[in-house]
């Protein structure tokens, strides 16, 4: 049984994931401090897929005042 991959559904999700990961990594690079070590957040962002990037933005960043 041969099933075709629905690229018209998968491609936009891949693009969104890539954009969020790049934005998250840039934000992490520019951050002066984070909640936890930066190397850990790099792993979370890269291996955590969409959830990892969202977790960094919600939990990982420290408020600057």
Kinemage of the C-alpha trace (Angstrom):
@kinemage 1
@onewidth
@group {chain A} dominant
@subgroup {mainchain}
@vectorlist {calphas} color= white
{ca unk a 1} P 0.000 0.000 0.000
{ca unk a 2} L 1.484 3.325 -1.099
{ca unk a 3} L 0.393 6.461 0.704
{ca unk a 4} L 1.366 9.883 -0.553
{ca unk a 5} L 2.616 12.460 1.911
{ca unk a 6} L 0.258 15.466 2.099
{ca unk a 7} L 2.959 18.097 1.569
{ca unk a 8} L 0.370 20.862 1.296
{ca unk a 9} L -0.380 20.224 4.989
{ca unk a 10} L 3.101 19.385 6.237
{ca unk a 11} L 5.134 22.113 4.498
{ca unk a 12} L 3.519 25.089 6.296
{ca unk a 13} L 4.038 23.385 9.670
{ca unk a 14} L 7.699 22.744 8.865
{ca unk a 15} L 8.191 26.376 7.833
{ca unk a 16} L 6.515 27.643 11.023
{ca unk a 17} L 8.640 25.278 13.119
{ca unk a 18} L 11.843 26.418 11.409
{ca unk a 19} L 10.985 30.109 11.807
{ca unk a 20} L 10.111 29.706 15.495
{ca unk a 21} L 13.284 27.718 16.177
{ca unk a 22} L 15.476 30.351 14.488
{ca unk a 23} L 13.718 33.207 16.322
{ca unk a 24} L 14.057 31.309 19.602
{ca unk a 25} L 17.764 30.673 19.075
{ca unk a 26} L 18.385 34.315 18.151
{ca unk a 27} L 16.477 35.460 21.228
{ca unk a 28} L 18.449 33.027 23.381
{ca unk a 29} L 21.734 34.262 21.926
{ca unk a 30} L 20.851 37.891 22.686
{ca unk a 31} L 19.508 37.190 26.196
{ca unk a 32} L 21.747 38.321 29.035
{ca unk a 33} L 20.391 35.683 31.396
{ca unk a 34} L 17.904 32.839 31.305
{ca unk a 35} L 16.204 30.526 33.760
{ca unk a 36} L 18.668 27.685 33.527
{ca unk a 37} L 21.825 27.314 31.454
{ca unk a 38} L 21.736 28.483 27.846
{ca unk a 39} L 23.075 25.161 26.539
{ca unk a 40} L 20.028 23.446 28.024
{ca unk a 41} L 17.668 25.841 26.219
{ca unk a 42} L 19.476 25.218 22.917
{ca unk a 43} L 18.779 21.497 23.327
{ca unk a 44} L 15.153 22.142 24.317
{ca unk a 45} L 14.576 24.459 21.347
{ca unk a 46} L 16.209 22.139 18.814
{ca unk a 47} L 14.943 18.787 20.080
{ca unk a 48} L 11.664 19.861 21.652
{ca unk a 49} L 10.142 20.751 18.298
{ca unk a 50} L 7.408 23.365 18.538
{ca unk a 51} L 6.791 22.754 22.248
{ca unk a 52} L 10.469 23.386 23.098
{ca unk a 53} L 10.502 26.797 21.438
{ca unk a 54} L 7.241 27.816 23.091
{ca unk a 55} L 8.572 26.573 26.450
{ca unk a 56} L 11.646 28.790 26.080
{ca unk a 57} L 9.549 31.877 25.357
{ca unk a 58} L 7.127 31.163 28.232
{ca unk a 59} L 9.458 29.778 30.911
{ca unk a 60} L 13.076 30.287 29.879
{ca unk a 61} L 13.324 34.009 29.361
{ca unk a 62} L 13.824 36.248 32.374
{ca unk a 63} L 11.997 39.528 32.641
{ca unk a 64} L 14.299 42.500 32.154
{ca unk a 65} L 13.631 45.681 34.029
